[in-house]
Amino acid sequence: MEHEAWQILIVEDDERLAELTRDYLESNGLRVSVESDGAQAAARIIAEQPDLVILDLMLPGEDGLSICRKVRERYDGVILMLTARTDDMDQVLGLDMGADDYGCKPGRPRLLLARIQAPLRRSEPAEPAVAQNQR
């Protein structure tokens, strides 16, 4: 899978932040969709199975910790929690609920892109050895 094919779902209720993040990630070759409603996020993650979810902690409808816990059994992709809350306990809870990484916002776009690309590169299957046809 090439990184251009990676599908990212941003779960974020701040429309401006979600739009800026989407535009930046798309300009770097990723396919991005946005969900602003926490109550809809879990069903969408399970149905769409994106390669990576950027999940805000504080959402209307349902919080990010609850969403993470709910989807983890049926979603094997990467979950990156991104939140304005910087308390260590929030980070520990997020990781305990099944998040793969935890970042604080506002964040630097290049750092976010690196945090997205690193686990996705590791999840790619190794290139198969080219078999030579001998007859």
ZIKA-V846931 format. One record per residue. RES is the residue in three letters. SS is DSSP state (H for helix, E for strand, - for the rest). PHI is phi as a letter, one per 30 degrees, with the letter a starting at -180 (NA if undefined). NEAR is the number of other ideal C-beta (glycine too) atoms within 8 Angstrom. Layout:
# ZIKA-V846931
res:RES ss:SS phi:PHI near:NEAR
res:RES ss:SS phi:PHI near:NEAR
This chain:
# ZIKA-V846931
res:MET ss:- phi:NA near:7
res:GLU ss:- phi:d near:4
res:HIS ss:H phi:d near:10
res:GLU ss:H phi:d near:7
res:ALA ss:H phi:d near:7
res:TRP ss:- phi:d near:12
res:GLN ss:E phi:c near:12
res:ILE ss:E phi:c near:15
res:LEU ss:E phi:c near:15
res:ILE ss:E phi:c near:13
res:VAL ss:E phi:c near:16
res:GLU ss:- phi:a near:14
res:ASP ss:- phi:d near:11
res:ASP ss:- phi:d near:7
res:GLU ss:H phi:e near:7
res:ARG ss:H phi:d near:6
res:LEU ss:H phi:d near:10
res:ALA ss:H phi:d near:13
res:GLU ss:H phi:d near:9
res:LEU ss:H phi:d near:8
res:THR ss:H phi:d near:14
res:ARG ss:H phi:e near:12
res:ASP ss:H phi:e near:8
res:TYR ss:H phi:d near:11
res:LEU ss:H phi:d near:13
res:GLU ss:H phi:d near:10
res:SER ss:H phi:d near:6
res:ASN ss:- phi:c near:7
res:GLY ss:- phi:i near:6
res:LEU ss:- phi:c near:12
res:ARG ss:E phi:c near:9
res:VAL ss:E phi:b near:12
res:SER ss:E phi:b near:11
res:VAL ss:E phi:b near:11
res:GLU ss:E phi:b near:11
res:SER ss:- phi:c near:10
res:ASP ss:- phi:c near:10
res:GLY ss:H phi:e near:14
res:ALA ss:H phi:d near:7
res:GLN ss:H phi:c near:9
res:ALA ss:H phi:d near:15
res:ALA ss:H phi:d near:10
res:ALA ss:H phi:d near:7
res:ARG ss:H phi:d near:10
res:ILE ss:H phi:d near:15
res:ILE ss:H phi:d near:10
res:ALA ss:H phi:d near:6
res:GLU ss:H phi:d near:9
res:GLN ss:- phi:h near:7
res:PRO ss:- phi:d near:11
res:ASP ss:- phi:d near:10
res:LEU ss:E phi:a near:15
res:VAL ss:E phi:c near:14
res:ILE ss:E phi:c near:14
res:LEU ss:E phi:c near:14
res:ASP ss:E phi:d near:13
res:LEU ss:- phi:d near:14
res:MET ss:- phi:c near:9
res:LEU ss:- phi:b near:16
res:PRO ss:- phi:d near:7
res:GLY ss:- phi:j near:8
res:GLU ss:- phi:a near:9
res:ASP ss:- phi:d near:9
res:GLY ss:H phi:d near:15
res:LEU ss:H phi:d near:10
res:SER ss:H phi:d near:9
res:ILE ss:H phi:d near:16
res:CYS ss:H phi:e near:15
res:ARG ss:H phi:d near:9
res:LYS ss:H phi:d near:7
res:VAL ss:H phi:d near:13
res:ARG ss:H phi:e near:10
res:GLU ss:H phi:d near:4
res:ARG ss:H phi:c near:5
res:TYR ss:- phi:b near:11
res:ASP ss:- phi:c near:2
res:GLY ss:- phi:d near:9
res:VAL ss:E phi:d near:12
res:ILE ss:E phi:c near:15
res:LEU ss:E phi:c near:15
res:MET ss:E phi:d near:15
res:LEU ss:E phi:b near:14
res:THR ss:E phi:a near:14
res:ALA ss:- phi:d near:8
res:ARG ss:- phi:d near:8
res:THR ss:- phi:c near:6
res:ASP ss:- phi:d near:6
res:ASP ss:H phi:e near:5
res:MET ss:H phi:d near:6
res:ASP ss:H phi:d near:11
res:GLN ss:H phi:d near:11
res:VAL ss:H phi:d near:8
res:LEU ss:H phi:d near:9
res:GLY ss:H phi:e near:15
res:LEU ss:H phi:d near:8
res:ASP ss:H phi:d near:6
res:MET ss:- phi:d near:10
res:GLY ss:- phi:j near:9
res:ALA ss:- phi:d near:12
res:ASP ss:- phi:c near:7
res:ASP ss:E phi:a near:10
res:TYR ss:E phi:b near:11
res:GLY ss:E phi:b near:12
res:CYS ss:E phi:c near:9
res:LYS ss:- phi:c near:8
res:PRO ss:- phi:d near:4
res:GLY ss:- phi:c near:9
res:ARG ss:- phi:d near:5
res:PRO ss:H phi:e near:8
res:ARG ss:H phi:d near:6
res:LEU ss:H phi:d near:9
res:LEU ss:H phi:d near:15
res:LEU ss:H phi:e near:11
res:ALA ss:H phi:d near:8
res:ARG ss:H phi:d near:11
res:ILE ss:H phi:d near:16
res:GLN ss:H phi:d near:9
res:ALA ss:H phi:e near:8
res:PRO ss:H phi:d near:12
res:LEU ss:H phi:d near:13
res:ARG ss:H phi:d near:8
res:ARG ss:H phi:d near:6
res:SER ss:H phi:d near:7
res:GLU ss:- phi:d near:7
res:PRO ss:- phi:d near:4
res:ALA ss:- phi:d near:4
res:GLU ss:- phi:d near:4
res:PRO ss:- phi:d near:4
res:ALA ss:- phi:d near:4
res:VAL ss:- phi:d near:4
res:ALA ss:- phi:d near:4
res:GLN ss:- phi:c near:4
res:ASN ss:- phi:d near:4
res:GLN ss:- phi:b near:3
res:ARG ss:- phi:b near:2
